Amino acid sequence: MRFITEATSDGVTERHFTVGDAPGVVWAPAGAAGPRPLVLLGHGGGGHKTAASIVARARRYVTGSGFAVAAIDAPGWGGRPIPAGYETYNAEIEELTAAGKPLGEAYARRGVVVAALAIPEWRATIDALAGLDWVGAGGAVPVGYWGVSLGSAIGVPLVAAEPRITAAVLGLMGHETLTEAAAEITVPVEFLLQWDDEIVPREAGLALFDAIGSAEKTLHANPGGHMDVPMFEVDSSERFFARHLTS
Amino acid sequence: MRFITEATSDGVTERHFTVGDAPGVVWAPAGAAGPRPLVLLGHGGGGHKTAASIVARARRYVTGSGFAVAAIDAPGWGGRPIPAGYETYNAEIEELTAAGKPLGEAYARRGVVVAALAIPEWRATIDALAGLDWVGAGGAVPVGYWGVSLGSAIGVPLVAAEPRITAAVLGLMGHETLTEAAAEITVPVEFLLQWDDEIVPREAGLALFDAIGSAEKTLHANPGGHMDVPMFEVDSSERFFARHLTS
């Protein structure tokens, strides 16, 4: 892990870093000392690690709950080079977009390729952050993962594979490519579904929620399209992480 | 409105009353003075106005948010005489129970009769409580309604009909008898659904949520049976009422 820049405003310190090829950012209370829970934010397909909604959420979790919060750009996003493995999917997505056809299926299949590349980067990020004295201090750190849409295409298999993640907010996603990984998840999950999602069919979202193996999982469905998740779900996710990551 | 008893413990004053034939109870902070939001609690088919879960929820809303909270026994519950209009349904429910058959359909059809009797009693209760100087003080009081299962068989048409109710938590219910009233609801709704409900089929619950006319409605679905709503939904409902009933 290599730190690049550091800036503090309104009580929050934002540090940019790289872990291997992945550019990332970690937010923490200014002057933070000692271990604290870590929440990972997985951006959506239209975003990147410092998209406005990601930064706002990060600052909220830091100022509200004192967490450390980290985001990395997914391979191919945030100005990173497009991996060769996306090419056929991106061509298909371009054609579907031009034809005004639904994109959810193509997004989900590309998501499998994205996840395979992104998961090792997230795991290296946890490794590196856990060692900082103001995050894990080298010990066991409670880790939460928040990511919807593309953030769940990556997040569902990541949460299934990574035992250090003990609570996750997922959603705006639903496809059979994720069913097997979803069934392997055992940690508490809050799952977001948009009732009138133009990208993810309602039944596919409900089926993915159904597939999650966790004893504690809670579905939050709201009216509106893929981008219309109401602001009160930010509050809800913060309380969810506070409930599961703080003792 | 006639007050019968009054007792205070742990900072909460509980007053029993009658409005017409309906026996009720209202909880408020000890020594409460001045207007405050009012939350109505509609008990379920296995309960009554002072069932343990109702009392616990009422005390929570009082101590956590300073609300006044009221519950009344539905006609035929809490020791009240069984209305003649229930007879055919109760006979059917007995037969279905003995045969080990699903009860949701019969409950819902009886619920229509219960609601017709209960709604005027709830409206009279709001009238009476709104006049108290430690609830509405004679002015406009923000009113919330919480009620699931039987509490929603009554609550869905009540919330549709009563403009003083400006926010409602409903759920554990779903039947075509409620579709029309649900479509007339325009206030914010938090709707609870149990994913493995043995009384209300999943599709029927989802369809009732879908039918609600409100621009702001949020579905909270959790694993488990009809009686297994997780405790964190009590917190969620309190925050929902605080968001909508306090300015």
Boltz contact constraints between the chains, C-beta under 6 A:
constraints:
  - contact:
      token1: [A, 218]
      token2: [B, 222]
      max_distance: 6.0
  - contact:
      token1: [A, 219]
      token2: [B, 221]
      max_distance: 6.0
  - contact:
      token1: [A, 221]
      token2: [B, 219]
      max_distance: 6.0
  - contact:
      token1: [A, 222]
      token2: [B, 218]
      max_distance: 6.0
